[in-house]
């Protein structure tokens, strides 16, 4: 019902993988690839400390352990990582071919001046998002059943003591939360306020829940995701002058298309603005524009500003919650209308494309 949200998760996971690859390369490990990063972030690597139970570690935690010489750099090759994946290349190719054929058929109907139904139009938007999702997850292993165990001769107590004050807080998921606590996620940010069971009860977690909210940032991937999301919303504008059973349904379709696009822009602007505070982008720009104020600012005030730049501030919640609710209402109407409109279709909707008409005749 909402493929754009799945695409957002896929884009966020790809961005995390790219950040991991860059961090490993900067640390002198050029053989670390996106496949390694995806595999690690989905819980493919498990740490087994001395005298303690094993638990999953992600790419950022692995890099820390390697740099601190607690473990050796994982020797698993890119081919070995992919060998654990259950991804079927033939199945993916077949799915892409079927999706491509549907797109060609829809374009053929438009060229042949045949009506395109709202169901076909919505399916077209889903297909577009799914193809983009396949691209973002192209290097992600699928349905990995067994983990790769990383052994260390150090105890968890030694690792935490050596980390100092940063590891003084009790962990919520694994003892290495001081490196990366997997936030923000559904498990840590949402479920504590709900009354149903909060996922795995064991601590440390036996596996990652893979429900981490995407942190796309404001780089090229964010721009690509925004462009894809805008195209996804714009596809619904193709139905602006479609034949609907009643005038009110046509008006609601138009309004829903406008609302979806407007809400997507607002959400993207809010997230881009707040992400600038998270990574200090706006402060760096301010210091470049006003170097005198940068000299006056003390380190303590800068640290205070960084602490105040919480991940999701109240103002962002106050904006995003109602905007998301409005977006969901518009999206729900679009989803319902594609079935309601089937009760009264134009006669041409039942005709098929005559592909022989596209062949030149002499």
RAZI-V984809 format. One record per residue. N is the residue number from 1. D_CENTER is the distance of its C-alpha to the mean C-alpha in Angstrom with 2 decimals. Layout:
BEGIN
N,D_CENTER
N,D_CENTER
END
This chain:
BEGIN
1,16.10
2,12.81
3,10.95
4,9.27
5,7.32
6,6.43
7,5.70
8,3.49
9,1.76
10,3.68
11,4.05
12,3.45
13,5.29
14,7.39
15,8.27
16,9.32
17,11.24
18,12.84
19,13.91
20,15.38
21,17.23
22,18.65
23,19.78
24,21.48
25,23.11
26,24.40
27,25.82
28,27.68
29,25.74
30,25.08
31,24.59
32,21.22
33,18.71
34,15.05
35,16.13
36,17.67
37,14.66
38,12.39
39,15.50
40,16.15
41,12.84
42,13.03
43,16.60
44,18.63
45,21.00
46,23.32
47,25.72
48,29.29
49,31.29
50,35.05
51,36.33
52,33.03
53,30.59
54,27.61
55,24.01
56,20.62
57,19.68
58,16.53
59,16.78
60,17.69
61,20.28
62,21.70
63,22.29
64,24.09
65,26.21
66,27.13
67,28.09
68,30.16
69,31.78
70,31.02
71,29.79
72,30.19
73,27.47
74,26.05
75,28.00
76,25.81
77,25.47
78,22.61
79,24.68
80,25.11
81,21.42
82,20.95
83,24.10
84,22.53
85,19.93
86,21.04
87,19.37
88,22.11
89,22.36
90,24.86
91,22.76
92,19.83
93,22.48
94,24.17
95,21.10
96,20.46
97,24.21
98,24.37
99,21.57
100,23.41
101,26.67
102,25.48
103,24.49
104,27.92
105,29.68
106,28.20
107,29.23
108,32.57
109,33.20
110,32.71
111,35.05
112,37.52
113,37.50
114,36.44
115,34.52
116,30.80
117,29.99
118,27.18
119,26.00
120,25.86
121,24.17
122,21.36
123,21.05
124,20.87
125,17.84
126,16.15
127,17.29
128,15.99
129,12.36
130,12.90
131,14.41
132,11.61
133,9.23
134,12.17
135,12.36
136,8.97
137,9.85
138,13.48
139,14.18
140,12.60
141,15.59
142,15.86
143,17.66
144,19.27
145,22.30
146,23.93
147,22.96
148,24.61
149,26.84
150,27.43
151,30.78
152,32.05
153,35.62
154,34.61
155,34.28
156,31.51
157,34.23
158,34.97
159,31.36
160,31.00
161,34.47
162,33.87
163,30.64
164,32.86
165,31.98
166,28.21
167,28.35
168,30.78
169,28.52
170,28.17
171,24.98
172,22.75
173,20.97
174,22.66
175,25.42
176,23.20
177,21.21
178,23.12
179,21.19
180,17.66
181,17.51
182,13.89
183,13.60
184,12.27
185,11.72
186,13.22
187,16.03
188,17.13
189,16.48
190,17.10
191,19.23
192,22.00
193,22.94
194,23.13
195,26.07
196,24.78
197,24.32
198,21.66
199,20.37
200,22.15
201,25.26
202,26.21
203,25.95
204,24.85
205,21.97
206,22.88
207,19.28
208,15.78
209,14.37
210,10.76
211,9.84
212,8.62
213,7.00
214,4.49
215,7.46
216,7.28
217,11.04
218,13.51
219,13.92
220,14.13
221,10.48
222,10.19
223,13.33
224,12.32
225,9.34
226,12.01
227,14.58
228,12.88
229,12.32
230,15.94
231,17.22
232,15.75
233,17.60
234,20.57
235,21.17
236,22.40
237,24.98
238,26.66
239,28.03
240,29.66
241,33.12
242,32.68
243,35.47
244,34.57
245,36.99
246,37.65
247,37.31
248,35.39
249,32.64
250,32.39
251,32.28
252,29.53
253,27.45
254,27.98
255,27.24
256,24.01
257,22.83
258,23.79
259,22.23
260,18.79
261,18.92
262,20.40
263,18.00
264,14.95
265,16.94
266,17.89
267,14.47
268,13.39
269,16.76
270,16.62
271,13.38
272,14.75
273,18.08
274,17.11
275,14.99
276,18.29
277,20.08
278,17.80
279,18.39
280,21.88
281,21.43
282,23.73
283,26.27
284,26.53
285,27.14
286,29.66
287,31.45
288,31.79
289,33.19
290,35.36
291,36.43
292,39.28
293,37.08
294,35.11
295,38.42
296,39.41
297,36.22
298,36.70
299,34.34
300,34.48
301,33.38
302,30.44
303,29.41
304,29.90
305,27.70
306,24.89
307,25.34
308,25.38
309,22.01
310,20.28
311,16.53
312,16.70
313,20.29
314,22.40
315,22.59
316,18.84
317,18.94
318,22.11
319,20.52
320,17.09
321,18.55
322,21.17
323,19.13
324,16.46
325,19.52
326,21.13
327,18.15
328,18.08
329,21.84
330,21.72
331,19.13
332,21.35
333,24.39
334,23.00
335,22.25
336,25.75
337,27.55
338,26.63
339,28.79
340,31.43
341,32.14
342,33.09
343,36.35
344,37.73
345,36.77
346,38.79
347,41.00
348,39.22
349,36.03
350,37.94
351,38.97
352,37.30
353,36.85
354,40.01
355,38.72
356,42.32
357,42.51
358,40.26
359,42.73
360,45.46
361,48.88
362,52.14
END
